[in-house]
């Protein structure tokens, strides 16, 4: 169950980062981690990238408060701690 939540949250974060056109390197790393998880079911990298994505989105939200939802950041934070 926790793995499903982090995959869902990271997929949403990846999509949002792509839409905003920021953190291209992080988007690539998230895609790689999601693919790796699908192959070996080891979620360790997903937790690390969820934390990084949450930080990146929080920083962007400070400058552009209406472009990133609080729910997305909260979902990432919760999933990273699960």
PDB file with SEQRES, HELIX, SHEET and CRYST1 records, atoms N, CA, C and O in Angstrom:
SEQRES   1 A   82  UNK UNK UNK UNK UNK UNK UNK UNK UNK UNK UNK UNK UNK          
SEQRES   2 A   82  UNK UNK UNK UNK UNK UNK UNK UNK UNK UNK UNK UNK UNK          
SEQRES   3 A   82  UNK UNK UNK UNK UNK UNK UNK UNK UNK UNK UNK UNK UNK          
SEQRES   4 A   82  UNK UNK UNK UNK UNK UNK UNK UNK UNK UNK UNK UNK UNK          
SEQRES   5 A   82  UNK UNK UNK UNK UNK UNK UNK UNK UNK UNK UNK UNK UNK          
SEQRES   6 A   82  UNK UNK UNK UNK UNK UNK UNK UNK UNK UNK UNK UNK UNK          
SEQRES   7 A   82  UNK UNK UNK UNK                                              
HELIX    1 AA1 UNK A    2  UNK A   20  1                                  19    
HELIX    2 AA2 UNK A   24  UNK A   40  1                                  17    
HELIX    3 AA3 UNK A   44  UNK A   63  1                                  20    
HELIX    4 AA4 UNK A   70  UNK A   81  1                                  12    
CRYST1    1.000    1.000    1.000  90.00  90.00  90.00 P 1           1          
ATOM      1  N   UNK A   1       0.818  -1.201   0.000  1.00  0.00           N  
ATOM      2  CA  UNK A   1       0.000   0.000   0.000  1.00  0.00           C  
ATOM      3  C   UNK A   1       0.859   1.262   0.000  1.00  0.00           C  
ATOM      4  O   UNK A   1       0.584   2.190  -0.760  1.00  0.00           O  
ATOM      5  N   UNK A   2       1.885   1.310   0.832  1.00  0.00           N  
ATOM      6  CA  UNK A   2       2.743   2.491   0.892  1.00  0.00           C  
ATOM      7  C   UNK A   2       3.467   2.699  -0.438  1.00  0.00           C  
ATOM      8  O   UNK A   2       3.678   3.831  -0.872  1.00  0.00           O  
ATOM      9  N   UNK A   3       3.843   1.593  -1.076  1.00  0.00           N  
ATOM     10  CA  UNK A   3       4.532   1.690  -2.365  1.00  0.00           C  
ATOM     11  C   UNK A   3       3.608   2.301  -3.420  1.00  0.00           C  
ATOM     12  O   UNK A   3       4.054   3.097  -4.246  1.00  0.00           O  
ATOM     13  N   UNK A   4       2.339   1.939  -3.396  1.00  0.00           N  
ATOM     14  CA  UNK A   4       1.382   2.504  -4.350  1.00  0.00           C  
ATOM     15  C   UNK A   4       1.253   4.008  -4.162  1.00  0.00           C  
ATOM     16  O   UNK A   4       1.183   4.761  -5.133  1.00  0.00           O  
ATOM     17  N   UNK A   5       1.223   4.442  -2.901  1.00  0.00           N  
ATOM     18  CA  UNK A   5       1.070   5.870  -2.625  1.00  0.00           C  
ATOM     19  C   UNK A   5       2.279   6.670  -3.085  1.00  0.00           C  
ATOM     20  O   UNK A   5       2.132   7.757  -3.645  1.00  0.00           O  
ATOM     21  N   UNK A   6       3.475   6.137  -2.850  1.00  0.00           N  
ATOM     22  CA  UNK A   6       4.658   6.900  -3.252  1.00  0.00           C  
ATOM     23  C   UNK A   6       4.788   6.935  -4.772  1.00  0.00           C  
ATOM     24  O   UNK A   6       5.206   7.948  -5.334  1.00  0.00           O  
ATOM     25  N   UNK A   7       4.436   5.843  -5.438  1.00  0.00           N  
ATOM     26  CA  UNK A   7       4.470   5.839  -6.905  1.00  0.00           C  
ATOM     27  C   UNK A   7       3.472   6.862  -7.448  1.00  0.00           C  
ATOM     28  O   UNK A   7       3.786   7.620  -8.365  1.00  0.00           O  
ATOM     29  N   UNK A   8       2.282   6.874  -6.878  1.00  0.00           N  
ATOM     30  CA  UNK A   8       1.254   7.827  -7.313  1.00  0.00           C  
ATOM     31  C   UNK A   8       1.689   9.268  -7.066  1.00  0.00           C  
ATOM     32  O   UNK A   8       1.543  10.123  -7.939  1.00  0.00           O  
ATOM     33  N   UNK A   9       2.224   9.534  -5.874  1.00  0.00           N  
ATOM     34  CA  UNK A   9       2.658  10.894  -5.534  1.00  0.00           C  
ATOM     35  C   UNK A   9       3.826  11.335  -6.415  1.00  0.00           C  
ATOM     36  O   UNK A   9       3.860  12.473  -6.881  1.00  0.00           O  
ATOM     37  N   UNK A  10       4.777  10.439  -6.642  1.00  0.00           N  
ATOM     38  CA  UNK A  10       5.929  10.793  -7.472  1.00  0.00           C  
ATOM     39  C   UNK A  10       5.542  10.993  -8.932  1.00  0.00           C  
ATOM     40  O   UNK A  10       6.096  11.860  -9.607  1.00  0.00           O  
ATOM     41  N   UNK A  11       4.614  10.216  -9.411  1.00  0.00           N  
ATOM     42  CA  UNK A  11       4.142  10.389 -10.775  1.00  0.00           C  
ATOM     43  C   UNK A  11       3.480  11.766 -10.929  1.00  0.00           C  
ATOM     44  O   UNK A  11       3.699  12.460 -11.923  1.00  0.00           O  
ATOM     45  N   UNK A  12       2.675  12.149  -9.942  1.00  0.00           N  
ATOM     46  CA  UNK A  12       2.052  13.473  -9.955  1.00  0.00           C  
ATOM     47  C   UNK A  12       3.082  14.586  -9.898  1.00  0.00           C  
ATOM     48  O   UNK A  12       2.956  15.596 -10.590  1.00  0.00           O  
ATOM     49  N   UNK A  13       4.104  14.398  -9.068  1.00  0.00           N  
ATOM     50  CA  UNK A  13       5.159  15.405  -8.950  1.00  0.00           C  
ATOM     51  C   UNK A  13       5.939  15.519 -10.253  1.00  0.00           C  
ATOM     52  O   UNK A  13       6.254  16.622 -10.698  1.00  0.00           O  
ATOM     53  N   UNK A  14       6.250  14.380 -10.861  1.00  0.00           N  
ATOM     54  CA  UNK A  14       6.977  14.376 -12.134  1.00  0.00           C  
ATOM     55  C   UNK A  14       6.180  15.122 -13.199  1.00  0.00           C  
ATOM     56  O   UNK A  14       6.729  15.928 -13.950  1.00  0.00           O  
ATOM     57  N   UNK A  15       4.894  14.845 -13.252  1.00  0.00           N  
ATOM     58  CA  UNK A  15       4.035  15.522 -14.229  1.00  0.00           C  
ATOM     59  C   UNK A  15       3.997  17.024 -13.979  1.00  0.00           C  
ATOM     60  O   UNK A  15       4.053  17.814 -14.922  1.00  0.00           O  
ATOM     61  N   UNK A  16       3.901  17.418 -12.715  1.00  0.00           N  
ATOM     62  CA  UNK A  16       3.835  18.842 -12.377  1.00  0.00           C  
ATOM     63  C   UNK A  16       5.154  19.541 -12.693  1.00  0.00           C  
ATOM     64  O   UNK A  16       5.158  20.639 -13.250  1.00  0.00           O  
ATOM     65  N   UNK A  17       6.267  18.912 -12.342  1.00  0.00           N  
ATOM     66  CA  UNK A  17       7.570  19.495 -12.639  1.00  0.00           C  
ATOM     67  C   UNK A  17       7.754  19.661 -14.148  1.00  0.00           C  
ATOM     68  O   UNK A  17       8.300  20.664 -14.607  1.00  0.00           O  
ATOM     69  N   UNK A  18       7.298  18.675 -14.910  1.00  0.00           N  
ATOM     70  CA  UNK A  18       7.391  18.739 -16.367  1.00  0.00           C  
ATOM     71  C   UNK A  18       6.521  19.874 -16.909  1.00  0.00           C  
ATOM     72  O   UNK A  18       6.950  20.636 -17.775  1.00  0.00           O  
ATOM     73  N   UNK A  19       5.297  19.978 -16.389  1.00  0.00           N  
ATOM     74  CA  UNK A  19       4.380  21.038 -16.819  1.00  0.00           C  
ATOM     75  C   UNK A  19       4.962  22.419 -16.528  1.00  0.00           C  
ATOM     76  O   UNK A  19       4.846  23.332 -17.346  1.00  0.00           O  
ATOM     77  N   UNK A  20       5.585  22.568 -15.368  1.00  0.00           N  
ATOM     78  CA  UNK A  20       6.163  23.856 -14.986  1.00  0.00           C  
ATOM     79  C   UNK A  20       7.475  24.140 -15.712  1.00  0.00           C  
ATOM     80  O   UNK A  20       7.918  25.287 -15.773  1.00  0.00           O  
ATOM     81  N   UNK A  21       8.097  23.093 -16.261  1.00  0.00           N  
ATOM     82  CA  UNK A  21       9.354  23.266 -16.980  1.00  0.00           C  
ATOM     83  C   UNK A  21      10.536  23.518 -16.066  1.00  0.00           C  
ATOM     84  O   UNK A  21      11.473  24.227 -16.435  1.00  0.00           O  
ATOM     85  N   UNK A  22      10.498  22.940 -14.869  1.00  0.00           N  
ATOM     86  CA  UNK A  22      11.595  23.129 -13.910  1.00  0.00           C  
ATOM     87  C   UNK A  22      12.184  21.774 -13.529  1.00  0.00           C  
ATOM     88  O   UNK A  22      11.559  20.730 -13.719  1.00  0.00           O  
ATOM     89  N   UNK A  23      13.388  21.814 -12.995  1.00  0.00           N  
ATOM     90  CA  UNK A  23      14.041  20.624 -12.443  1.00  0.00           C  
ATOM     91  C   UNK A  23      14.073  19.450 -13.422  1.00  0.00           C  
ATOM     92  O   UNK A  23      13.652  18.343 -13.086  1.00  0.00           O  
ATOM     93  N   UNK A  24      14.572  19.695 -14.622  1.00  0.00           N  
ATOM     94  CA  UNK A  24      14.606  18.644 -15.639  1.00  0.00           C  
ATOM     95  C   UNK A  24      15.444  17.444 -15.199  1.00  0.00           C  
ATOM     96  O   UNK A  24      15.092  16.300 -15.488  1.00  0.00           O  
ATOM     97  N   UNK A  25      16.542  17.702 -14.508  1.00  0.00           N  
ATOM     98  CA  UNK A  25      17.386  16.606 -14.019  1.00  0.00           C  
ATOM     99  C   UNK A  25      16.623  15.759 -13.010  1.00  0.00           C  
ATOM    100  O   UNK A  25      16.693  14.531 -13.055  1.00  0.00           O  
ATOM    101  N   UNK A  26      15.905  16.391 -12.113  1.00  0.00           N  
ATOM    102  CA  UNK A  26      15.118  15.666 -11.118  1.00  0.00           C  
ATOM    103  C   UNK A  26      14.018  14.843 -11.788  1.00  0.00           C  
ATOM    104  O   UNK A  26      13.749  13.716 -11.373  1.00  0.00           O  
ATOM    105  N   UNK A  27      13.389  15.390 -12.810  1.00  0.00           N  
ATOM    106  CA  UNK A  27      12.356  14.651 -13.550  1.00  0.00           C  
ATOM    107  C   UNK A  27      12.960  13.381 -14.146  1.00  0.00           C  
ATOM    108  O   UNK A  27      12.354  12.312 -14.077  1.00  0.00           O  
ATOM    109  N   UNK A  28      14.146  13.497 -14.728  1.00  0.00           N  
ATOM    110  CA  UNK A  28      14.819  12.328 -15.301  1.00  0.00           C  
ATOM    111  C   UNK A  28      15.136  11.297 -14.231  1.00  0.00           C  
ATOM    112  O   UNK A  28      14.963  10.098 -14.448  1.00  0.00           O  
ATOM    113  N   UNK A  29      15.597  11.758 -13.085  1.00  0.00           N  
ATOM    114  CA  UNK A  29      15.924  10.855 -11.982  1.00  0.00           C  
ATOM    115  C   UNK A  29      14.671  10.160 -11.451  1.00  0.00           C  
ATOM    116  O   UNK A  29      14.712   8.974 -11.123  1.00  0.00           O  
ATOM    117  N   UNK A  30      13.567  10.888 -11.367  1.00  0.00           N  
ATOM    118  CA  UNK A  30      12.305  10.298 -10.914  1.00  0.00           C  
ATOM    119  C   UNK A  30      11.861   9.221 -11.901  1.00  0.00           C  
ATOM    120  O   UNK A  30      11.459   8.130 -11.495  1.00  0.00           O  
ATOM    121  N   UNK A  31      11.933   9.526 -13.188  1.00  0.00           N  
ATOM    122  CA  UNK A  31      11.548   8.539 -14.196  1.00  0.00           C  
ATOM    123  C   UNK A  31      12.401   7.283 -14.078  1.00  0.00           C  
ATOM    124  O   UNK A  31      11.887   6.168 -14.169  1.00  0.00           O  
ATOM    125  N   UNK A  32      13.704   7.464 -13.875  1.00  0.00           N  
ATOM    126  CA  UNK A  32      14.601   6.326 -13.733  1.00  0.00           C  
ATOM    127  C   UNK A  32      14.241   5.517 -12.485  1.00  0.00           C  
ATOM    128  O   UNK A  32      14.186   4.288 -12.536  1.00  0.00           O  
ATOM    129  N   UNK A  33      13.997   6.196 -11.373  1.00  0.00           N  
ATOM    130  CA  UNK A  33      13.648   5.502 -10.133  1.00  0.00           C  
ATOM    131  C   UNK A  33      12.325   4.746 -10.259  1.00  0.00           C  
ATOM    132  O   UNK A  33      12.200   3.634  -9.746  1.00  0.00           O  
ATOM    133  N   UNK A  34      11.345   5.332 -10.932  1.00  0.00           N  
ATOM    134  CA  UNK A  34      10.069   4.647 -11.131  1.00  0.00           C  
ATOM    135  C   UNK A  34      10.262   3.390 -11.979  1.00  0.00           C  
ATOM    136  O   UNK A  34       9.668   2.351 -11.690  1.00  0.00           O  
ATOM    137  N   UNK A  35      11.075   3.477 -13.007  1.00  0.00           N  
ATOM    138  CA  UNK A  35      11.375   2.316 -13.834  1.00  0.00           C  
ATOM    139  C   UNK A  35      12.128   1.258 -13.060  1.00  0.00           C  
ATOM    140  O   UNK A  35      11.837   0.068 -13.178  1.00  0.00           O  
ATOM    141  N   UNK A  36      13.085   1.684 -12.274  1.00  0.00           N  
ATOM    142  CA  UNK A  36      13.866   0.762 -11.452  1.00  0.00           C  
ATOM    143  C   UNK A  36      12.967   0.061 -10.441  1.00  0.00           C  
ATOM    144  O   UNK A  36      13.090  -1.145 -10.227  1.00  0.00           O  
ATOM    145  N   UNK A  37      12.070   0.812  -9.824  1.00  0.00           N  
ATOM    146  CA  UNK A  37      11.141   0.226  -8.845  1.00  0.00           C  
ATOM    147  C   UNK A  37      10.238  -0.813  -9.508  1.00  0.00           C  
ATOM    148  O   UNK A  37       9.963  -1.861  -8.922  1.00  0.00           O  
ATOM    149  N   UNK A  38       9.779  -0.529 -10.715  1.00  0.00           N  
ATOM    150  CA  UNK A  38       8.930  -1.484 -11.432  1.00  0.00           C  
ATOM    151  C   UNK A  38       9.690  -2.787 -11.694  1.00  0.00           C  
ATOM    152  O   UNK A  38       9.094  -3.863 -11.754  1.00  0.00           O  
ATOM    153  N   UNK A  39      10.998  -2.678 -11.848  1.00  0.00           N  
ATOM    154  CA  UNK A  39      11.818  -3.853 -12.145  1.00  0.00           C  
ATOM    155  C   UNK A  39      12.190  -4.641 -10.890  1.00  0.00           C  
ATOM    156  O   UNK A  39      12.073  -5.866 -10.865  1.00  0.00           O  
ATOM    157  N   UNK A  40      12.643  -3.926  -9.834  1.00  0.00           N  
ATOM    158  CA  UNK A  40      13.172  -4.643  -8.666  1.00  0.00           C  
ATOM    159  C   UNK A  40      12.362  -4.477  -7.378  1.00  0.00           C  
ATOM    160  O   UNK A  40      12.696  -5.095  -6.368  1.00  0.00           O  
ATOM    161  N   UNK A  41      11.327  -3.674  -7.389  1.00  0.00           N  
ATOM    162  CA  UNK A  41      10.448  -3.445  -6.222  1.00  0.00           C  
ATOM    163  C   UNK A  41      11.177  -2.912  -4.994  1.00  0.00           C  
ATOM    164  O   UNK A  41      10.726  -3.111  -3.866  1.00  0.00           O  
ATOM    165  N   UNK A  42      12.294  -2.241  -5.208  1.00  0.00           N  
ATOM    166  CA  UNK A  42      13.028  -1.618  -4.108  1.00  0.00           C  
ATOM    167  C   UNK A  42      12.674  -0.131  -4.094  1.00  0.00           C  
ATOM    168  O   UNK A  42      13.087   0.604  -4.991  1.00  0.00           O  
ATOM    169  N   UNK A  43      11.908   0.329  -3.081  1.00  0.00           N  
ATOM    170  CA  UNK A  43      11.410   1.710  -3.085  1.00  0.00           C  
ATOM    171  C   UNK A  43      12.379   2.754  -2.515  1.00  0.00           C  
ATOM    172  O   UNK A  43      12.007   3.923  -2.404  1.00  0.00           O  
ATOM    173  N   UNK A  44      13.589   2.376  -2.156  1.00  0.00           N  
ATOM    174  CA  UNK A  44      14.512   3.297  -1.493  1.00  0.00           C  
ATOM    175  C   UNK A  44      14.709   4.604  -2.275  1.00  0.00           C  
ATOM    176  O   UNK A  44      14.629   5.686  -1.694  1.00  0.00           O  
ATOM    177  N   UNK A  45      14.962   4.513  -3.565  1.00  0.00           N  
ATOM    178  CA  UNK A  45      15.172   5.706  -4.383  1.00  0.00           C  
ATOM    179  C   UNK A  45      13.934   6.569  -4.492  1.00  0.00           C  
ATOM    180  O   UNK A  45      14.029   7.790  -4.623  1.00  0.00           O  
ATOM    181  N   UNK A  46      12.760   5.930  -4.437  1.00  0.00           N  
ATOM    182  CA  UNK A  46      11.508   6.686  -4.531  1.00  0.00           C  
ATOM    183  C   UNK A  46      11.357   7.634  -3.348  1.00  0.00           C  
ATOM    184  O   UNK A  46      10.921   8.773  -3.511  1.00  0.00           O  
ATOM    185  N   UNK A  47      11.715   7.166  -2.166  1.00  0.00           N  
ATOM    186  CA  UNK A  47      11.602   8.017  -0.973  1.00  0.00           C  
ATOM    187  C   UNK A  47      12.534   9.214  -1.068  1.00  0.00           C  
ATOM    188  O   UNK A  47      12.155  10.332  -0.717  1.00  0.00           O  
ATOM    189  N   UNK A  48      13.746   8.982  -1.542  1.00  0.00           N  
ATOM    190  CA  UNK A  48      14.720  10.069  -1.687  1.00  0.00           C  
ATOM    191  C   UNK A  48      14.234  11.104  -2.703  1.00  0.00           C  
ATOM    192  O   UNK A  48      14.314  12.308  -2.456  1.00  0.00           O  
ATOM    193  N   UNK A  49      13.735  10.636  -3.834  1.00  0.00           N  
ATOM    194  CA  UNK A  49      13.275  11.558  -4.882  1.00  0.00           C  
ATOM    195  C   UNK A  49      11.987  12.272  -4.468  1.00  0.00           C  
ATOM    196  O   UNK A  49      11.765  13.416  -4.866  1.00  0.00           O  
ATOM    197  N   UNK A  50      11.146  11.621  -3.683  1.00  0.00           N  
ATOM    198  CA  UNK A  50       9.933  12.279  -3.189  1.00  0.00           C  
ATOM    199  C   UNK A  50      10.296  13.465  -2.311  1.00  0.00           C  
ATOM    200  O   UNK A  50       9.670  14.522  -2.394  1.00  0.00           O  
ATOM    201  N   UNK A  51      11.309  13.289  -1.470  1.00  0.00           N  
ATOM    202  CA  UNK A  51      11.766  14.379  -0.609  1.00  0.00           C  
ATOM    203  C   UNK A  51      12.334  15.525  -1.446  1.00  0.00           C  
ATOM    204  O   UNK A  51      12.050  16.694  -1.183  1.00  0.00           O  
ATOM    205  N   UNK A  52      13.136  15.182  -2.453  1.00  0.00           N  
ATOM    206  CA  UNK A  52      13.716  16.210  -3.325  1.00  0.00           C  
ATOM    207  C   UNK A  52      12.635  16.944  -4.124  1.00  0.00           C  
ATOM    208  O   UNK A  52      12.693  18.163  -4.281  1.00  0.00           O  
ATOM    209  N   UNK A  53      11.657  16.196  -4.622  1.00  0.00           N  
ATOM    210  CA  UNK A  53      10.579  16.809  -5.403  1.00  0.00           C  
ATOM    211  C   UNK A  53       9.741  17.735  -4.520  1.00  0.00           C  
ATOM    212  O   UNK A  53       9.356  18.824  -4.947  1.00  0.00           O  
ATOM    213  N   UNK A  54       9.462  17.306  -3.299  1.00  0.00           N  
ATOM    214  CA  UNK A  54       8.689  18.151  -2.378  1.00  0.00           C  
ATOM    215  C   UNK A  54       9.432  19.461  -2.115  1.00  0.00           C  
ATOM    216  O   UNK A  54       8.820  20.529  -2.103  1.00  0.00           O  
ATOM    217  N   UNK A  55      10.728  19.383  -1.906  1.00  0.00           N  
ATOM    218  CA  UNK A  55      11.532  20.590  -1.664  1.00  0.00           C  
ATOM    219  C   UNK A  55      11.519  21.519  -2.884  1.00  0.00           C  
ATOM    220  O   UNK A  55      11.372  22.734  -2.752  1.00  0.00           O  
ATOM    221  N   UNK A  56      11.673  20.930  -4.064  1.00  0.00           N  
ATOM    222  CA  UNK A  56      11.682  21.731  -5.293  1.00  0.00           C  
ATOM    223  C   UNK A  56      10.329  22.408  -5.504  1.00  0.00           C  
ATOM    224  O   UNK A  56      10.271  23.584  -5.865  1.00  0.00           O  
ATOM    225  N   UNK A  57       9.255  21.678  -5.281  1.00  0.00           N  
ATOM    226  CA  UNK A  57       7.923  22.245  -5.473  1.00  0.00           C  
ATOM    227  C   UNK A  57       7.602  23.302  -4.412  1.00  0.00           C  
ATOM    228  O   UNK A  57       6.942  24.297  -4.711  1.00  0.00           O  
ATOM    229  N   UNK A  58       8.062  23.092  -3.183  1.00  0.00           N  
ATOM    230  CA  UNK A  58       7.852  24.103  -2.134  1.00  0.00           C  
ATOM    231  C   UNK A  58       8.575  25.398  -2.500  1.00  0.00           C  
ATOM    232  O   UNK A  58       8.023  26.488  -2.344  1.00  0.00           O  
ATOM    233  N   UNK A  59       9.798  25.278  -2.983  1.00  0.00           N  
ATOM    234  CA  UNK A  59      10.569  26.466  -3.373  1.00  0.00           C  
ATOM    235  C   UNK A  59       9.875  27.204  -4.522  1.00  0.00           C  
ATOM    236  O   UNK A  59       9.801  28.433  -4.518  1.00  0.00           O  
ATOM    237  N   UNK A  60       9.372  26.457  -5.496  1.00  0.00           N  
ATOM    238  CA  UNK A  60       8.670  27.079  -6.613  1.00  0.00           C  
ATOM    239  C   UNK A  60       7.380  27.731  -6.142  1.00  0.00           C  
ATOM    240  O   UNK A  60       7.012  28.806  -6.617  1.00  0.00           O  
ATOM    241  N   UNK A  61       6.695  27.082  -5.210  1.00  0.00           N  
ATOM    242  CA  UNK A  61       5.418  27.587  -4.701  1.00  0.00           C  
ATOM    243  C   UNK A  61       5.594  28.932  -3.984  1.00  0.00           C  
ATOM    244  O   UNK A  61       4.689  29.767  -4.015  1.00  0.00           O  
ATOM    245  N   UNK A  62       6.727  29.148  -3.349  1.00  0.00           N  
ATOM    246  CA  UNK A  62       6.966  30.424  -2.659  1.00  0.00           C  
ATOM    247  C   UNK A  62       6.918  31.600  -3.632  1.00  0.00           C  
ATOM    248  O   UNK A  62       6.430  32.678  -3.293  1.00  0.00           O  
ATOM    249  N   UNK A  63       7.424  31.383  -4.835  1.00  0.00           N  
ATOM    250  CA  UNK A  63       7.435  32.435  -5.849  1.00  0.00           C  
ATOM    251  C   UNK A  63       6.139  32.468  -6.668  1.00  0.00           C  
ATOM    252  O   UNK A  63       5.738  33.517  -7.172  1.00  0.00           O  
ATOM    253  N   UNK A  64       5.494  31.305  -6.790  1.00  0.00           N  
ATOM    254  CA  UNK A  64       4.293  31.162  -7.619  1.00  0.00           C  
ATOM    255  C   UNK A  64       3.239  30.369  -6.848  1.00  0.00           C  
ATOM    256  O   UNK A  64       3.003  29.201  -7.155  1.00  0.00           O  
ATOM    257  N   UNK A  65       2.608  30.984  -5.859  1.00  0.00           N  
ATOM    258  CA  UNK A  65       1.745  30.240  -4.935  1.00  0.00           C  
ATOM    259  C   UNK A  65       0.552  29.527  -5.574  1.00  0.00           C  
ATOM    260  O   UNK A  65       0.070  28.542  -5.014  1.00  0.00           O  
ATOM    261  N   UNK A  66       0.072  29.980  -6.699  1.00  0.00           N  
ATOM    262  CA  UNK A  66      -1.117  29.366  -7.290  1.00  0.00           C  
ATOM    263  C   UNK A  66      -0.801  28.251  -8.293  1.00  0.00           C  
ATOM    264  O   UNK A  66      -1.716  27.593  -8.788  1.00  0.00           O  
ATOM    265  N   UNK A  67       0.461  28.036  -8.591  1.00  0.00           N  
ATOM    266  CA  UNK A  67       0.820  27.055  -9.617  1.00  0.00           C  
ATOM    267  C   UNK A  67       1.079  25.657  -9.070  1.00  0.00           C  
ATOM    268  O   UNK A  67       1.117  24.694  -9.837  1.00  0.00           O  
ATOM    269  N   UNK A  68       1.259  25.528  -7.752  1.00  0.00           N  
ATOM    270  CA  UNK A  68       1.520  24.220  -7.147  1.00  0.00           C  
ATOM    271  C   UNK A  68       0.546  24.042  -5.995  1.00  0.00           C  
ATOM    272  O   UNK A  68       0.436  24.901  -5.120  1.00  0.00           O  
ATOM    273  N   UNK A  69      -0.164  22.912  -6.003  1.00  0.00           N  
ATOM    274  CA  UNK A  69      -1.149  22.682  -4.945  1.00  0.00           C  
ATOM    275  C   UNK A  69      -0.478  22.204  -3.660  1.00  0.00           C  
ATOM    276  O   UNK A  69       0.504  21.463  -3.685  1.00  0.00           O  
ATOM    277  N   UNK A  70      -1.029  22.641  -2.559  1.00  0.00           N  
ATOM    278  CA  UNK A  70      -0.554  22.207  -1.251  1.00  0.00           C  
ATOM    279  C   UNK A  70      -0.753  20.701  -1.101  1.00  0.00           C  
ATOM    280  O   UNK A  70       0.061  20.024  -0.473  1.00  0.00           O  
ATOM    281  N   UNK A  71      -1.830  20.182  -1.676  1.00  0.00           N  
ATOM    282  CA  UNK A  71      -2.124  18.757  -1.587  1.00  0.00           C  
ATOM    283  C   UNK A  71      -1.006  17.920  -2.216  1.00  0.00           C  
ATOM    284  O   UNK A  71      -0.623  16.890  -1.661  1.00  0.00           O  
ATOM    285  N   UNK A  72      -0.486  18.345  -3.352  1.00  0.00           N  
ATOM    286  CA  UNK A  72       0.594  17.610  -4.006  1.00  0.00           C  
ATOM    287  C   UNK A  72       1.822  17.545  -3.109  1.00  0.00           C  
ATOM    288  O   UNK A  72       2.433  16.488  -2.958  1.00  0.00           O  
ATOM    289  N   UNK A  73       2.175  18.664  -2.524  1.00  0.00           N  
ATOM    290  CA  UNK A  73       3.337  18.699  -1.633  1.00  0.00           C  
ATOM    291  C   UNK A  73       3.074  17.847  -0.393  1.00  0.00           C  
ATOM    292  O   UNK A  73       3.952  17.105   0.048  1.00  0.00           O  
ATOM    293  N   UNK A  74       1.876  17.949   0.166  1.00  0.00           N  
ATOM    294  CA  UNK A  74       1.525  17.128   1.338  1.00  0.00           C  
ATOM    295  C   UNK A  74       1.559  15.638   1.018  1.00  0.00           C  
ATOM    296  O   UNK A  74       2.060  14.838   1.809  1.00  0.00           O  
ATOM    297  N   UNK A  75       1.028  15.271  -0.139  1.00  0.00           N  
ATOM    298  CA  UNK A  75       1.046  13.854  -0.547  1.00  0.00           C  
ATOM    299  C   UNK A  75       2.469  13.335  -0.684  1.00  0.00           C  
ATOM    300  O   UNK A  75       2.768  12.218  -0.262  1.00  0.00           O  
ATOM    301  N   UNK A  76       3.341  14.135  -1.269  1.00  0.00           N  
ATOM    302  CA  UNK A  76       4.741  13.739  -1.419  1.00  0.00           C  
ATOM    303  C   UNK A  76       5.414  13.578  -0.062  1.00  0.00           C  
ATOM    304  O   UNK A  76       6.131  12.606   0.177  1.00  0.00           O  
ATOM    305  N   UNK A  77       5.176  14.537   0.816  1.00  0.00           N  
ATOM    306  CA  UNK A  77       5.776  14.501   2.144  1.00  0.00           C  
ATOM    307  C   UNK A  77       5.315  13.275   2.925  1.00  0.00           C  
ATOM    308  O   UNK A  77       6.127  12.583   3.540  1.00  0.00           O  
ATOM    309  N   UNK A  78       4.022  13.010   2.901  1.00  0.00           N  
ATOM    310  CA  UNK A  78       3.482  11.835   3.596  1.00  0.00           C  
ATOM    311  C   UNK A  78       4.028  10.538   3.014  1.00  0.00           C  
ATOM    312  O   UNK A  78       4.406   9.629   3.753  1.00  0.00           O  
ATOM    313  N   UNK A  79       4.069  10.456   1.697  1.00  0.00           N  
ATOM    314  CA  UNK A  79       4.548   9.240   1.046  1.00  0.00           C  
ATOM    315  C   UNK A  79       6.028   8.998   1.344  1.00  0.00           C  
ATOM    316  O   UNK A  79       6.456   7.854   1.496  1.00  0.00           O  
ATOM    317  N   UNK A  80       6.798  10.071   1.427  1.00  0.00           N  
ATOM    318  CA  UNK A  80       8.230   9.933   1.696  1.00  0.00           C  
ATOM    319  C   UNK A  80       8.489   9.444   3.114  1.00  0.00           C  
ATOM    320  O   UNK A  80       9.513   8.813   3.374  1.00  0.00           O  
ATOM    321  N   UNK A  81       7.588   9.725   4.017  1.00  0.00           N  
ATOM    322  CA  UNK A  81       7.758   9.323   5.424  1.00  0.00           C  
ATOM    323  C   UNK A  81       7.148   7.956   5.710  1.00  0.00           C  
ATOM    324  O   UNK A  81       7.389   7.388   6.776  1.00  0.00           O  
ATOM    325  N   UNK A  82       6.364   7.419   4.780  1.00  0.00           N  
ATOM    326  CA  UNK A  82       5.685   6.146   5.010  1.00  0.00           C  
ATOM    327  C   UNK A  82       6.644   4.980   5.057  1.00  0.00           C  
ATOM    328  O   UNK A  82       6.221   3.839   5.243  1.00  0.00           O  
TER     329      UNK A  82                                                      
END                                                                             
